[in-house]
């Protein structure tokens, strides 16, 4: 950010007072949320305004220094998305001039001003021109060096002068004299880069988890794939027709229509809508693009009837997994991974919680409610969890000694299922607790659970199925799992969620009868695999990875 001289008091058309206008440094714009600051000096007198502006300018600079100090103290992210600024070519300079010229005359063509109002179009001191040039360069993604600012300033002044002249021609009815800007070639870079726009939306648009969350990770490649499909990244040039061509292309590639609607098109529309909201785009070209369901009459008869996929574990698979939780693990496995294998399946089974809601738990998240009911406090991480909720722990888990392990971790002041000291400095979108869930998934698959069943999330489906069978209260079951019934209304949020009520419903869940719980733990048995078994395991692992990858893209 180039250093300019002390700002001068200026007036705004909508106010009689003098104001300070100050450009926010580029490195602070993500924190401030603006590219420039306007603040009233609270006086109509120019002399008083010149006196007050120094103190206000110093206060603004002090606040920016404080923000920079906070950023310096904060730990740096391992994954950032930094874009190199575009090179400002001679063609781009004149394209920016033409855009400014067009914007000025279009704003006044309908009602051309006269007198002082006409003079105000071109009235701008050198400092204001520099600030406007800097704003144009930054919004276009160009390098905001002082050299580029100085190159653009005279062209900006010319654009305003020529635009004002065209407005005067329009007032006089001499439209044939209005400049023809169509001869000026377009800029060589996107006027509104779609990929950059998505990163802005991911960080400022309220996307769950921010730019490192799971939604951003899933949507980011969809944005880039669409740009590759149409051959450019300029959001301002994109059309609804291109959106429908993209839909047809995805349908031809056999992508599920629900995925096209809820992921591929939703990512485009949400980003473009945010740009409209920020006044960087006039209209959203992807708004209300419809992806209609497949016509059943065009589907072959054999494809109409399909067995619904199994979502939860079978009783035999449940027995295998829960029996494995009490088996003696290898001494090569960390304490945290042993605990994850021992307790996570049981906690998932008796609470229906998402696995990452549990792998992120700390000892302080395990508390006692009314009547000394042990509870888990589930907080919103980078997952779907949108609200803080308290879930009672089933008495069967308590009886197995879970609280003893919690107290051990409390003394160490460490999370329940991972050790921050062993962090390898991974990406913010893949924190340690997620890696724990992945390792548990691999372990469950290794026990013989089919690839088509999600090894962690299947517990959530089992919990819902058992809850229906034991006639658990539907509303209370939603409080426990964090689901809001689709047909619920404002009454769903009335009243408090009593721990004792949720605990009574959780205790309706029957205990799993696992014989191994009553037997002494045996020694760990290590099976030496022959080369054929190793090769078969490697092939099976690659198949599981391919199946997960196919599921993620659809």
C-alpha positions in Angstrom: 0.0 0.0 0.0 1.6 3.3 -1.1 1.9 6.0 1.5 -0.1 9.1 0.7 -0.1 12.5 2.3 -2.4 13.5 5.1 -6.0 13.3 3.8 -7.9 16.5 3.2 -11.5 17.2 4.5 -14.0 16.6 1.7 -17.7 17.0 1.4 -20.3 14.4 0.3 -23.3 15.2 -1.8 -25.6 13.8 0.9 -24.1 15.8 3.8 -23.3 19.4 4.7 -20.5 18.4 7.0 -16.9 17.7 6.1 -15.6 14.1 6.0 -12.4 12.1 6.0 -11.9 9.5 3.3 -9.1 7.0 4.0 -8.1 4.0 2.0 -7.8 0.8 4.1 -4.4 -0.9 3.5 -4.7 -4.1 1.5 -3.3 -6.4 4.3 -6.0 -5.1 6.7 -9.1 -5.3 4.4 -10.1 -8.8 5.4 -10.2 -7.7 9.0 -11.8 -4.3 8.5 -14.2 -5.6 5.9 -14.0 -2.4 3.7 -11.6 -1.0 1.1 -12.0 2.6 2.4 -13.3 4.4 5.5 -15.6 7.4 5.5 -16.0 9.3 8.8 -17.8 12.6 9.5 -15.8 15.4 11.0 -18.9 16.8 12.5 -18.5 20.4 11.3 -19.5 22.5 8.3 -16.5 24.9 8.9 -13.5 24.1 6.8 -11.0 25.5 9.3 -12.5 23.4 12.1 -12.4 20.4 9.8 -8.7 20.8 9.1 -8.1 20.9 12.9 -10.2 17.8 13.6 -8.9 15.6 10.7 -5.4 15.2 12.2 -6.7 13.6 15.4 -9.2 11.4 13.6 -6.6 10.3 11.1 -4.2 9.4 14.0 -7.0 7.4 15.7 -7.6 5.4 12.6 -3.9 4.7 12.1 -3.6 3.6 15.8 -6.5 1.1 15.3 -4.8 -0.3 12.2 -1.6 -0.7 14.1 -3.5 -2.6 16.8 -5.0 -5.0 14.2 -1.6 -5.6 12.7 -0.2 -6.5 16.1 -3.0 -9.0 16.7 -2.3 -10.6 13.3 1.4 -10.8 14.2 0.6 -12.6 17.5 -1.9 -15.0 16.0 -0.6 -18.4 14.7 -0.2 -18.5 11.0 -2.5 -20.8 9.0 -0.8 -23.7 7.2 -3.2 -23.3 4.2 -3.8 -20.0 2.6 -5.2 -18.9 -0.7 -3.0 -16.1 -2.0 -3.5 -14.9 -5.6 -0.8 -13.2 -7.5 -2.0 -9.8 -8.8 -2.7 -9.4 -12.5 -0.1 -7.6 -14.6 -1.5 -4.2 -15.7 -1.0 -4.0 -19.5 -1.5 -1.0 -21.8 -4.7 -2.6 -23.0 -6.0 -3.0 -19.4 -5.3 0.6 -18.7 -7.5 1.8 -21.5 -10.2 -0.8 -20.8 -10.4 0.6 -17.2 -10.6 4.1 -18.7 -13.4 3.0 -20.9 -15.3 1.4 -18.0 -15.0 4.6 -15.9 -16.1 6.7 -18.9 -19.1 4.4 -19.5 -20.1 4.3 -15.8 -20.1 8.1 -15.6 -22.2 8.8 -18.6 -24.7 6.0 -17.9 -25.2 7.4 -14.4 -26.3 10.8 -15.8 -27.8 10.1 -19.3 -31.4 9.8 -18.0 -31.3 13.3 -16.3 -28.3 15.3 -17.4 -27.2 17.7 -14.7 -26.6 21.4 -15.1 -24.8 24.2 -13.3 -22.7 23.2 -10.3 -24.1 19.6 -10.4 -22.4 19.2 -13.8 -19.1 20.5 -12.5 -19.2 18.0 -9.7 -18.8 15.1 -12.2 -15.2 16.1 -12.9 -14.4 17.9 -9.6 -11.8 15.7 -7.9 -8.4 16.7 -6.4 -5.3 14.7 -7.1 -5.5 12.7 -3.9 -9.1 11.6 -4.6 -8.1 10.5 -8.1 -5.2 8.4 -6.6 -7.6 6.8 -4.1 -10.1 6.0 -6.9 -7.4 4.6 -9.1 -6.2 2.4 -6.2 -9.8 1.2 -5.7 -10.2 0.3 -9.4 -6.9 -1.6 -9.4 -7.7 -3.5 -6.3 -11.2 -4.5 -7.4 -9.8 -5.7 -10.7 -7.1 -7.8 -9.0 -4.2 -5.7 -10.4 -1.0 -4.9 -8.7 -1.6 -1.8 -6.6 1.9 -0.4 -6.8 2.5 3.4 -6.8 3.7 3.1 -10.4 0.4 1.6 -11.6 -1.6 4.2 -9.7 0.4 7.0 -11.4 -0.2 5.4 -14.8 -3.9 5.2 -14.2 -4.6 8.6 -12.6 -4.3 10.7 -15.9 -6.5 8.2 -17.8 -9.0 8.3 -15.0 -9.1 12.1 -15.2 -9.6 11.9 -19.0 -12.4 9.3 -18.5 -14.3 11.7 -16.2 -13.8 14.6 -18.5 -14.9 12.7 -21.6 -17.9 11.2 -19.7 -19.0 14.6 -18.6 -18.7 15.8 -22.2 -20.9 12.9 -23.4 -23.5 13.9 -20.7 -23.5 17.4 -22.0 -24.0 16.1 -25.6 -27.0 14.1 -24.4 -28.4 17.2 -22.7 -28.2 19.1 -25.9 -29.6 16.2 -27.9 -26.4 15.9 -30.0 -26.2 12.1 -29.5 -24.2 11.6 -32.7 -21.2 13.3 -31.1 -21.2 10.8 -28.1 -18.0 8.8 -28.1 -18.1 5.2 -29.4 -16.4 3.1 -26.7 -16.9 -0.2 -28.6 -13.7 0.3 -30.5 -11.6 0.1 -27.2 -10.5 -3.6 -26.7 -11.6 -5.3 -23.5 -9.4 -5.9 -20.6 -7.1 -9.0 -20.8 -8.1 -10.2 -17.3 -11.5 -11.1 -15.8 -13.5 -8.1 -14.7 -14.8 -10.2 -11.7 -12.7 -13.4 -11.3 -15.1 -16.2 -10.3 -12.4 -18.2 -8.4 -11.3 -15.1 -6.4 -15.0 -14.3 -5.8 -15.5 -17.8 -4.3 -12.6 -17.3 -1.9 -14.1 -14.0 -0.8 -17.5 -15.7 -0.3 -16.0 -18.6 1.6 -14.3 -16.2 4.1 -16.9 -13.5 4.4 -20.2 -15.0 3.3 -21.1 -17.1 6.3 -20.2 -20.5 4.7 -20.1 -23.2 7.3 -16.5 -23.7 8.4 -15.2 -20.7 6.4 -12.7 -21.1 3.6 -11.1 -24.2 5.3 -14.4 -25.9 6.1 -15.8 -29.0 4.4 -18.3 -27.1 2.3 -15.6 -24.9 0.8 -13.4 -27.9 0.2 -16.2 -29.5 -1.7 -17.4 -26.5 -3.6 -14.0 -25.1 -4.7 -13.2 -27.7 -7.4 -16.8 -27.2 -8.7 -16.2 -23.5 -9.3 -12.9 -24.2 -11.2 -14.5 -27.1 -13.2 -17.2 -24.7 -14.4 -14.7 -22.1 -15.4 -12.7 -24.7 -17.3 -15.9 -25.8 -19.1 -16.9 -22.3 -20.4 -13.3 -21.3 -21.0 -13.0 -18.2 -18.8 -13.2 -17.0 -15.2 -15.0 -13.7 -15.7 -18.2 -13.8 -13.6 -19.6 -10.7 -15.3 -19.6 -12.4 -18.7 -21.3 -15.6 -17.5 -24.9 -16.2 -18.6 -27.8 -18.4 -17.5 -27.5 -20.2 -20.8 -24.0 -21.3 -19.9 -25.4 -22.5 -16.6 -27.9 -24.8 -18.3 -25.3 -26.1 -20.7 -23.3 -27.0 -17.6 -26.3 -28.9 -16.2 -26.8 -30.8 -19.4 -23.1 -31.7 -19.5 -23.2 -33.0 -15.9 -26.3 -35.1 -16.7 -24.5 -36.6 -19.7 -21.6 -37.5 -17.4 -24.1 -39.5 -15.2 -23.9 -37.3 -12.2 -26.8 -37.6 -9.8 -29.4 -34.8 -10.4 -29.7 -34.1 -6.7 -25.9 -33.6 -6.5 -26.0 -31.3 -9.6 -28.8 -29.2 -7.9 -27.4 -29.1 -4.4 -23.7 -29.0 -5.0 -22.6 -28.1 -8.6 -25.2 -25.4 -9.2 -25.7 -24.3 -5.6 -21.9 -23.4 -5.4 -22.2 -21.2 -8.5 -25.4 -19.5 -7.4 -24.3 -18.9 -3.8 -21.1 -17.2 -4.9 -22.7 -15.1 -7.6 -25.5 -14.1 -5.1 -22.9 -12.9 -2.6 -21.2 -10.8 -5.3 -24.7 -9.2 -6.1 -25.1 -8.6 -2.4 -21.7 -6.8 -2.3 -22.7 -4.7 -5.3 -19.9 -6.2 -7.4 -22.3 -7.9 -9.8 -25.6 -6.6 -11.3 -27.5 -9.9 -11.3 -27.0 -13.6 -10.5 -26.9 -15.6 -13.8 -27.4 -18.8 -11.9 -30.4 -17.7 -9.8 -33.3 -20.2 -10.0 -31.6 -22.6 -12.5 -33.7 -25.7 -12.2 -32.5 -29.2 -12.4 -35.6 -31.3 -13.0 -35.8 -34.9 -11.8 -35.5 -37.6 -14.4 -38.7 -38.6 -16.3 -39.6 -42.1 -15.1 -41.1 -42.9 -18.5 -37.7 -42.6 -20.1 -36.1 -45.0 -17.6 -35.7 -48.7 -18.6 -38.1 -50.9 -16.6 -35.2 -52.8 -14.9 -33.8 -49.5 -13.6 -37.0 -48.4 -12.0 -37.0 -50.9 -9.1 -33.8 -50.7 -7.1 -33.1 -52.1 -3.7 -32.6 -49.1 -1.4 -29.0 -48.9 -0.1 -28.4 -50.0 3.4 -27.4 -47.1 5.6 -26.8 -48.6 9.0 -24.9 -51.7 10.3 -26.5 -55.1 10.5 -26.7 -56.8 14.0 -23.8 -59.1 13.0 -21.6 -56.1 12.0 -22.5 -54.3 15.3 -21.5 -57.3 17.3 -18.2 -57.6 15.4 -17.3 -53.9 15.9 -18.2 -53.7 19.6 -16.4 -56.9 20.3 -13.3 -55.5 18.7 -13.4 -52.4 20.9 -12.5 -54.5 24.0 -9.8 -56.6 22.2 -6.2 -55.9 23.3 -4.6 -53.6 20.7 -1.0 -53.6 19.5 1.5 -51.9 21.7 2.6 -49.8 18.7 -0.7 -47.9 18.7 -0.8 -44.6 20.6 -2.8 -44.2 23.8 -5.2 -41.9 22.1 -5.9 -44.2 19.2 -6.4 -47.1 21.6 -9.0 -45.0 23.4 -10.6 -44.0 20.1 -11.1 -47.6 19.2 -12.3 -48.5 22.7 -14.9 -45.7 23.2 -15.9 -44.0 19.9 -18.1 -46.9 18.6 -19.9 -47.0 21.9 -20.4 -43.3 22.1 -21.6 -43.2 18.5 -23.9 -46.1 19.1 -25.6 -44.7 22.2 -25.8 -41.0 21.1 -26.2 -40.9 17.3 -23.6 -38.1 17.3 -21.5 -37.4 14.2 -18.0 -38.9 14.7 -16.2 -35.6 14.4 -18.4 -34.2 17.1 -16.9 -36.9 19.4 -13.3 -37.0 18.2 -13.0 -33.2 19.0 -14.1 -33.7 22.6 -12.0 -32.4 25.5 -12.3 -33.5 29.2 -14.0 -30.2 30.0 -16.7 -31.1 27.5 -17.7 -34.0 29.7 -19.8 -32.6 32.6 -22.4 -33.5 35.2 -26.0 -32.3 34.7 -28.9 -32.3 37.2 -29.0 -35.4 39.3 -25.3 -36.1 38.5 -26.2 -37.2 34.9 -23.0 -37.4 32.9 -23.3 -35.4 29.6 -21.3 -34.5 26.5 -21.2 -30.9 25.5 -21.1 -30.9 21.7 -19.9 -27.6 20.2 -20.0 -26.5 16.5 -16.7 -27.4 14.9 -16.1 -27.3 11.1 -19.0 -29.8 10.7 -22.7 -29.6 10.1 -23.3 -28.9 13.8 -25.0 -25.5 13.8 -25.7 -25.2 17.5 -24.3 -26.0 20.9 -26.1 -29.0 22.4 -25.8 -31.2 25.5 -26.2 -35.0 25.2 -26.5 -37.3 28.2 -24.1 -40.3 28.1 -25.8 -43.8 28.2 -25.4 -45.6 31.5 -23.8 -48.6 29.7 -20.9 -46.5 28.6 -20.5 -45.1 32.2 -20.6 -48.7 33.6 -17.7 -49.7 31.3 -15.4 -47.1 32.9 -15.5 -44.2 30.4 -15.3 -41.6 33.2 -12.0 -43.1 34.5 -10.4 -42.5 31.1 -11.9 -38.9 31.0 -10.3 -38.1 34.4 -6.9 -39.5 33.1 -7.0 -37.1 30.2 -8.2 -34.2 32.4 -5.0 -34.6 34.6 -2.9 -34.4 31.4 -4.9 -31.4 30.1 -5.3 -33.0 26.7 -8.2 -33.8 24.4 -9.8 -37.3 24.7 -8.8 -38.8 21.4 -5.7 -37.0 20.1 -2.6 -35.4 21.3 -1.9 -31.8 20.0 1.8 -32.3 20.8 2.0 -34.9 17.9 0.4 -32.6 15.4 2.3 -32.5 12.1 1.1 -29.0 11.2 -1.6 -30.1 8.7 -4.1 -28.0 6.9 -6.8 -26.2 8.9 -9.4 -28.0 6.9 -8.0 -31.3 8.1 -7.5 -31.0 11.9 -6.2 -33.8 14.0 -9.6 -34.9 15.2 -10.7 -35.6 11.6 -7.7 -37.7 11.1 -8.7 -39.8 14.1 -12.1 -40.4 12.5 -10.4 -41.5 9.3 -8.2 -44.0 11.1 -11.3 -45.4 12.9 -13.1 -45.8 9.6 -10.1 -47.7 8.2 -10.0 -49.9 11.3 -13.8 -50.7 11.0 -13.4 -51.5 7.3 -10.6 -53.8 8.3 -13.0 -55.8 10.5 -15.0 -56.8 7.4 -17.6 -54.0 7.2 -18.7 -53.6 3.5 -17.4 -50.6 1.5 -20.9 -49.4 0.7 -21.7 -48.7 4.4 -20.1 -45.6 6.0 -18.1 -47.0 8.9 -18.7 -44.1 11.2 -21.9 -42.4 10.1 -23.7 -45.8 10.0 -24.0 -45.5 13.8 -26.1 -42.4 13.4 -28.6 -44.3 11.1 -28.6 -47.3 13.6 -29.5 -44.9 16.4 -32.4 -43.3 14.5 -33.7 -46.8 13.6 -33.5 -48.1 17.2 -35.1 -44.8 18.4 -38.1 -45.4 16.3 -38.3 -49.0 17.4 -38.3 -48.2 21.1 -40.7 -45.3 20.5 -38.3 -42.6 21.7 -40.0 -39.2 21.7 -39.4 -37.7 18.3 -38.7 -34.2 19.4 -36.4 -35.3 22.2 -34.6 -37.6 19.8 -34.0 -34.5 17.5 -32.5 -32.7 20.5 -30.1 -35.6 21.1 -29.0 -36.0 17.5 -29.1 -32.3 16.5 -31.8 -32.9 13.9 -34.7 -30.5 13.5 -37.9 -32.2 12.2 -38.8 -30.9 8.7 -42.4 -30.3 9.7 -41.5 -28.5 12.9 -42.5 -24.9 13.6 -41.6 -22.1 16.0 -43.0 -24.2 18.8 -40.0 -26.6 18.4 -37.8 -23.9 20.0 -40.1 -23.2 23.0 -39.1 -24.4 26.4 -35.8 -25.6 27.8 -34.2 -28.9 26.8 -34.1 -30.7 30.1 -31.2 -33.1 30.7 -33.3 -35.5 32.7 -35.8 -35.8 29.9 -33.2 -36.5 27.3 -31.5 -39.0 29.7 -34.7 -40.9 30.3 -35.2 -41.2 26.5 -31.6 -42.3 25.9 -32.0 -45.0 28.6 -34.8 -46.4 26.5 -32.1 -47.5 24.1 -31.4 -51.2 24.9 -27.9 -52.2 26.0 -25.8 -54.1 23.5 -25.0 -57.6 24.8 -21.3 -58.2 24.0 -19.9 -61.3 25.7 -16.3 -60.0 25.5 -17.2 -57.3 28.0 -17.5 -60.0 30.7 -14.2 -61.8 29.8 -10.7 -60.8 30.8 -8.7 -59.1 28.0 -6.6 -61.5 26.1 -3.1 -60.8 24.6 -2.8 -59.1 21.3 -2.6 -61.6 18.5 -0.6 -60.4 15.5 -1.4 -62.2 12.3 1.5 -62.5 9.9 0.1 -62.0 6.4 1.6 -63.7 3.4 2.3 -61.8 0.2 -1.1 -62.8 -1.3 -3.0 -61.3 1.7 -0.9 -58.1 1.6 -1.7 -57.7 -2.1 -5.4 -58.4 -1.6 -5.5 -55.9 1.3 -3.8 -53.3 -0.9 -6.4 -53.8 -3.7 -9.2 -53.6 -1.2 -7.9 -50.3 0.2 -7.6 -48.8 -3.3 -11.2 -49.9 -4.0 -12.4 -48.2 -0.9 -10.6 -45.0 -1.7 -12.0 -45.1 -5.2 -15.5 -45.6 -3.9 -15.1 -42.7 -1.4 -13.8 -40.5 -4.2 -16.7 -41.3 -6.4 -19.1 -40.6 -3.6 -17.5 -37.2 -2.9 -17.7 -36.1 -6.6 -21.4 -36.9 -6.8 
